[in-house]
Amino acid sequence: MSQNHERTEMQLTRNRFGLSRKAVATGIAAALLISGVGSISAQAASKKPAKKKPVAAKEIYDFYTPKCPKNATTLKIATPIILEVGGQAEQKIADDFMKACPNVKVEFIAIPSNDLPQKLTTMAIGGNMPDMYVHFTSFTGKALQMRVFEDLIPLLGKDYVSGWDPMFFEESVINGKMIFAPWVGIPTGILYRKDLWAAAGNPAFPKTWDEFLAVAKKLTVDTDKDGKIDQYGWAIVGTPNGSGQGRFSQVVRNSGGYNYRETAAGKWESGAMTKGYLDALTLYQNAVKEGVVPPGYTTTGYPEASAQVANGKGVMMVTGPHSLGIVMKTNPSLAGKLAGFPMPTNNGAKPVTTLGNLGYAISKSGKNKPLSVEYIKFQLSTKYQLLYNEVEWRLPSRLKAQKDKQVTGGMAEGFVAALKGGLWTEPTAGFNGSIVKVDYEAYSEAFQGKKTPEQIQKEADAKIKKIIADNS
């Protein structure tokens, strides 16, 4: 199979610049037409346009004066963000909205990120969905299956919709329906400590995963000369959960492989036997064998790995720009000492990243939809986009905020560069959660070293094929 054909089949994989921008624009136009927004009749199109007086440009970015309900209203939002560093931005937005609308109470339902898809599923089954919820792309398949979202295109309108970065927008639209309002993105790259990198002689940024392992070895040192390693090259997220699996999947994709995908014929197929999947398992196993990851890697989750970077126990981390905020909160002295670079690759693959797109969705069963729309427009106004970016370095979704110098430079520059490669989105199968489990079971076994990567690969392939068969 040619690389171009494989890229065509890979769901929502695209380049950020060039012809792909036209493809994205075409997709947006199609989405608007499918939703019945922005279409004109053939008869109207054939008429000679009447002369009109010039009108002021319509505001599509900043909505700081929301339309408030007459009666006391509680707006319930399920979110993991309130539990994270970005929670201070989320709370500030809610507080300001409640000042603008004194008869509105914004009530957050706090749910940890790794638990969010399952909790939302349980809430939907129980018929107690909140007015809005934070939507991760990993929940898309289940959201489509359960039909828990309201299409946002007719609610927000075509003018407002045009204010999104096309890539953020396209990822939020499935089958012509906009299932969430993109807020921020976190493209994945390699976060690293510039000061510790310099202390190791400023090695060249690794282009392949073999080079990555070699650099990790160089960064693994006994800094205080007491005979014990106290600095490790790779702060790996090794926990068996979505956070660990998401990073493993990035390594797989950047090795030219995939765990599963939808073919051009609309069929799901396993990718566990691809060379890229094997390379990722091999890398994880070798990282442990070579001693370049801190001890306790099987219980090192995202918070722990971030802390390792903050305290100098780890130098590199597969993550997004949001980790800059986490690390800086732990160790403020690292201002200007953190940076990022694009993911290494194997097998001739070009660097790819997920967008890490998330945003609020409006529940189909929600009782306060007009108020939810007002809240989304308020929340996505430019100063609040920049507030979230300032707090956690996540990249804003709206075009006006993206152009601000706060976003275009600084420590997150390397992660912005990661978007110049290819972009892919997790498949939208309702059984995606089961595939995630196969992945983290696979790399957990690779850590143990009791089986070869080839054995683990074959077992993963059999599991994925069974999951697909059971859901076909």
PyMOL commands that set and color helices and strands:
alter all, ss='L'
color gray80, all
select helices_A, chain A and resi 3-9+19-34+42-46+81-83+87-100+113-125+137-146+153-156+158-161+166-172+194-199+209-219+242-253+275-289+297-299+302-311+322-330+332-334+369-379+382-392+399-402+405-408+413-418+432-448+453-470
alter helices_A, ss='H'
color red, helices_A
select strands_A, chain A and resi 14-15+73-79+104-110+132-136+173-174+177-178+181-185+189-193+232-234+260-262+268-270+314-319+338-341+352-353+358-362+395-396+422-423
alter strands_A, ss='S'
color yellow, strands_A
deselect
rebuild
show_as cartoon
